[in-house]
Amino acid sequence: MIYEKHYVWSILLRLYHWSLVSSIVTLAITGFYINSPWTLTTLEGTGLYPMLTMRNIHGLAGYLFTSAILVRLFLLLFGNRHERILDMLPVTSRNIRNMSTTLCSYSYLHDCHDEERLGHNVVAGMIYVLTIIAALFQMASGFYLRLPENVFWQKWGVMLFGTQQHARFEHHLLMWYFIIFALIHIYLVIWNDLKNPDGITSSIFTGNKFRPRNIK
Amino acid sequence: MTDTENSTDLELQLNRRGFLKGCTMVAAALGISEAMIPKLLEAATSAQRPPVIWLHFQECTGCTESLLRASHPDIGRLILDIISLDYHETVMAAAGHQAEKSLHDTLDKYAGKFLCVVEGAIPTKDKGIYCKIAGRTAVDILAEVAPKAAAIIAIGACATYGGIQAAEPNPTGSVGVQDLVSGTPVINIPGCPPNPISFLGTVLHYLTFNRLPITDNLGRPLFAYGRRIHDHCERRAHFDEGRFAEQFGDFGHRNGYCLYKVGCKGPETFSNCPSVRFNDVDAWPVSVGHGCIGCTEPNFWDTMTPFYERLPNVQIPGTSGITDVDSAGKTILGVAAAAVGIHAAIGIGKKVIKGCGCKNENKES
């Protein structure tokens, strides 16, 4: 069978993906440090400021994370047809069919693969939309914690999360969502890549995916 | 503002020096200009200043105690001097029917003009029978007094957000004043107990400007609750430099390092404690080696506990067990990892049994 190369992921989407990856890794590590600092500094006057540094990095990574999510929100509406929200949710008959195919395949019921489809499968698409919503809450709680005296964030923070302590608690809990998401995401990408020859892993580097030539 | 001239004798009258110093201190706490101090003094001595009705509900009287038995007597005297207390169960001379008469006289005579101070939470469960004064429930008393007051000052954690009575499982259905009163402006002075200066500042602000000070989104005056404790803490440099007390009594604790890791809630608590401090001795919890417990925040008995940990525990669904956030997170991560492992194993097993994988099928087809 001859496979054809298709350009699927725009440069903006790939930039979004890798910004998100790097910011989540940085945010989780610095976040763990900020919650429970593990450096034992009994020396004074070293000028190392580990907590200050970690908080600064956390803030910077937070802004990268925010930018990435804003880019993704833009692409959900104005991206190419694989990147838009309508391609990610089970709202069209094509997508509903894809969802059942994907669920059957993931539960090893049969080996079929929706070869026509180039974008996300719908199960992944739904989880990604959920993740973006989680990211919006993470962003909002992050800004509320970072800018507690800002009138705008205080108003929204109190409405969405309650006190600073509530926000801190929920911010920390949501971090675990992202860690668990990363584990399952990486596993399923490898699983799909082993099963289907559409080049899913390399597509996030190159933007190209593959499908048999005879499929229109 | 230790007044050395007054510190040894028990003078009942507030002298002019103490009065001026107290008012100046309050002006500083309010953050108003020096030029406004004469106006403040004028308002505090004006003959037309509004009388105050002080209602006690579900409380321990700790707020009154801390206000009136402050180790320097001036603030306590100042409060009694500048506000005309017509009804206050703890300090009033009248009792029984006389006390009730005093309350009703003020209500009739000064309707719409008096200030109402509420100390203590209001139980609402079972028609409010858990707190009764003179045969009437707290809900009824508040419902009678509140609409006639010019403004209501809720003092203490209980009157503002319910306090310890409202902590889980809240057996008496206690709530703060703001949950029951609408139509009359309510300002919250939370704390367990709040700093007398924050209360006095609010009263003097009202007397001087005839309106309550600007508040945050939780109804607390910004002059006292506008900044996080953490941002004005004298141990903040230790925090930034990563120097922490790991447990009480260790090297870090003895050297005055940051109390973050022993559960200090300064980073999530808004109050002026580090700048205004308490009593004469300029002490506050963190300065004497104990972390902040976040008593000015809503429902702090539920959200700030455990007091010696950073974050609240997670309730395990369907059980009575609790665990900390990170243990819960690690457990879920472990379950997810196990699920991933099983899923992969099924795939491999299926491939072994069938003898050929789908990958080959796809290629051949």
Interface residues (C-beta under 8 A of the other chain):
Chain A: M1 N35 S36 P37 T39 L40 T41 T42 E44 T46 L48 Y49 P50 M51 L52 Y108 D111 H113 P148 E149 Q154 K155 V158 G162 T163 Q164 Q165 H166 R168 F169 H172 L173 M175 W176 I179 I180 L183 I184 Y187 W191 L194 K195 N196 P197
Chain B: D216 N217 L218 G226 R227 R228 F239 D240 E241 G242 R243 F244 E246 F251 G252 N255 Y260 K261 K265 P267 E268 T269 F270 G294 E297 P298 N299 F300 T303 M304 R310 L311 P312 V314 V325 D326 A328 G329 I332 L333 A336 A337 V340 H343 A344 I346 G347 K350 G357 C358 K359 E361 N362 K363 S365
